[in-house]
Amino acid sequence: CTNAPNTEEDAANIVVGFSQSGTESNWRKRHTESILDELGKEGYEVLYRNGFMNQDRQIQDMRTFIAYKVDFIVFTPIVENGWDAVLLEAKDAGIPVIIVDRHIRTKEEDLYLTHIGSSFKAEGNRAGLYITNHFQNSSQSTVNILEMKGLANTSPTNFRSEGFMEVISRDSRISITASLEGDFIRSKAKDVFRNYIKENGWEDIDVLYSHNDEMTLGILEIMEENGIVPGQDIIIVTIDGQAEMIENLRAGKVNSVVECNPNAGWYVRNTIKRYLNGNTIPDEIYMPETVFSDKGNLDSIPPRDY
Ligand code: GYE
């Protein structure tokens, strides 16, 4: 870290380019605010760009940061693949890149300083555990699950599926009978789900496993329109933990909310500070998260503003 600025005066002039993938969920909006707030507290200048869920746009945004000669790039990739060229450009320009939230796959070495995010696999495991526990003593001979996946070619979608399968496969009665793609977007999930129901009806769904709260909110509307009692007729496990979903959990409309922690800002701020002070940065930084369910203490869930 010989070329890292290390006086307080230098640090005050730090410019950070922040390329966010989009604004598709309340979770995402909180994630953005958290990073902007914390970097602001440190007195860094932040150039923020919203990628509007478009990879080319995010690549353009990062090229702008490189041309501007920012000191750091904070980058929240929309998908896993296709970033090597722009990250090589950042590397050649000597700009450290901090990847936040979703993971990337690269063919080149050392394209970024660190990755800060959740263990999406652990989230999938927690979702699966709720289901295996729930049906443990049930006399049902089969448990059919409809999975509403997030966006394809993203690590939360892949790991949330993998972690979930790992756990439910321990009980041979339990299986995923339909897997749909809702892209983490409420309106998309609603359309896809409605079409599925038109073709297949409701009989085959014992459980809904949804990769994020926004999609769950869309599906809840369809259930209620059709006289299905969510949380009873269909057991629901959802990921994120937005305030509205915690209310639904308290109201018994969903059964388990697996938390995904959007508050990455402090970790990003701390990583930049430590880097500027010449400390070694770990390759992977996991953020703490938990799970809430109708089998736990609903009064002790910390309040949230997203
Ligand atoms: O669960 C979802 C958001 O990438 C982990 O993206 C994130 C996911 C989060 O749209 O709500």
Residues whose N, C-alpha, C, O or C-beta is under 5 A from the ligand:
A	BS01	GYE	E24 S25 W27 R28 D101 R102 P156 F184 H211 N212 D240 C260
